[in-house]
Amino acid sequence: MDKFLEIIRPNLKLILGALVVIFVIAVIITIFARLGKSTTVSMNNKTFKVTVAKTIEEKQKGLSGQKSLGQDKGMLFVFNERGYYSFWMKDMKFPIDIIFIDGETIVTIYKNISNPPSGKNPSTVYQPKQAVDKVLEVNSGISAKYNIKEGNKVEFKNL
């Protein structure tokens, strides 16, 4: 043991420095590995690249104010707990389908939800039939086009 300490003690700063460098490199690699991966949602053999709304601010804003949503794109709202989350079309500039998901199962779909006329208050609120932990917003007509229905399974990647 004394021999071990004799070897380690003079090199302790070097050893600790090397460990810190290894740790920093591991963190950087992990961050860059995640940056290149997009979150996707797949339903009924159709995959969508989604923006994930996790914070309260992101969830409140949603797609409001955006002019459009790209082809095969969507916004996924992720909640920490299952609940009856309400959605409305405030400041929406294009129609959407709203898909409520419990775990990995679609439980409620509202199709072709139009934005309210300019200057009108969006009074209609959309809620699921049962508690959910995720909500997906996609372009209007997507549910019909790809035959996405209540009861379909959903697969999430890089969530």
N, C-alpha and C positions, 0 to 999 in steps of 0.2 A: 504494500500500500504506500509506503514511504517513497519507493522508487516511482510509483505512478504519479504522486503529488510533485515530485522533483521534476518530472517531465512536463506535467500540466501547468504548474504555477508560472513558469517564465513565458509560456505560450497562451496563457488564459485570455488575454485581450485578443489575440489572433483567432483563437477558437470561437470566442463569443462573437467577434466580428463576422466570421465565416457563417455562423448560425443565423445571424441577423440577415446577411446577404441572401442566404438560401431561403429564408422565410419571405423576404421581400420579393424574390424572383417567383416563388410559388404563388403569392398573392397576385402578382402582375399576370402570370400565365392564366390563372383562374378568371381574372377580369376580362382579358382579351378573348378567352375561349367563349365566354358568355356573350360578348359584344357581337360576335359574328353570327349568333344563332337568333333567329326570329321566333317569336311565339306563334304557333299555328293551332288552329281548331279545325278538326275534320269531322264531318257528318255526312252520312249517306254517300260515301266515296267522293266527297268534295272537300278540298282543303282551302282554308282562308288564312291569310297572314293578318294577324291582329295587333292592334295597339292595346296594351293592358292598362286599365284605369284601376289603380290600387289605392291612392290617397283620396281623402275626402274631397280635396280640390279637383282632382282629375275626374272623380265620379260626378261631382256637381256640374262641371263643364261639359263632360261627355263630348258629343259631336256638335254641340251648339256653336254656331258661327262658321262652321266649315262650309265651303261651297259645294263640296261633293265628297264622295268616298270612292276610292279607286276600285277597279275591277278586282274581285276576289279578295277584298280587304274587309276589315270589320273592327269594331271596338269591343273588347271583352272587359266587363266589370266584374271584379273578383271581391267577394265579401268574406270576412273572417268567420262569420256565423251564418247559418241558414236563417232566412227571414222572408217576409212579404215585402220586397222592395218595390217602390213605386217609381215609374218612369213617365215622363211627359215630353212634349215636343217643343219646349221653350227655345226660341231663337234657332230652330232648325230650318235649313234652307233646301232640304230635299227629303223625300219620303224614305222610310226604312221598314224593315221587318225587325221585330223585337222577339228574341228567343230566350226564354227563361229556362235555366238548367239547374237541376238538383244533382250534385255529384257528377255523374257522367250520362245523365238521362234528360232529354228535353221534356219539360212538363207543360209548358204553355208557349204558344206562338201567336203573336199579333202580326198580321200581314198587311202590307201596303198602308202603313200609318203615314198619313199626309201631315205636312207641317201646316199650322194654322195660317189663315190669310194674314197678310201684313197688317200690323196694328191690332190684331185680335189676341186676346189672352188665351194661352193654351190650357183650357180648363180640363180636358180629358186626361185622366191618369190611368196608366196601364200597370196592372199587378198580376202576379202569377196565381194559378189555381191552388198551389201549395207552396210551402217554404222552399226557397232556392238559395244557392251560394254563388251562382254566376249568372250573368245576363250578357247575351251577345247581340249587338246591333250590326246589321248588314244592310246592303242596298235593298230597296223595295223590290219584291218579285223573286228574290233569291230562293226563298222557301218553296215557292211553287215551281220554279225552274228546275230545282234539283230534288224535288219531291221530299223535302225535309218535313218531318211530321213529329207530333208529340209521341213520345215513347222511343224515338230513335236514340241510339247511343252516340256519345260525343267523345272524341279523343283529343287530348291536349298535349302539345309538345313544347318543351322549353318554357313552361309556365312558372 
